[in-house]
């Protein structure tokens, strides 16, 4: 995927998440904490730093 495609996907996800409901699911089974680099800024983002905010994890596989 090209760099333009990654940026477009990221912006689309942010747009969709920002207009979604913020109720979410109860934290009965919280996700493990992990760190990723932001495709836009290159800064590291941890899942725990987004606590209380809606998060969409898009896991792509080409099989």
Helices and strands as residue ranges (DSSP letters): H 3-18, G 27-29, E 35-37, E 44-46, G 47-50
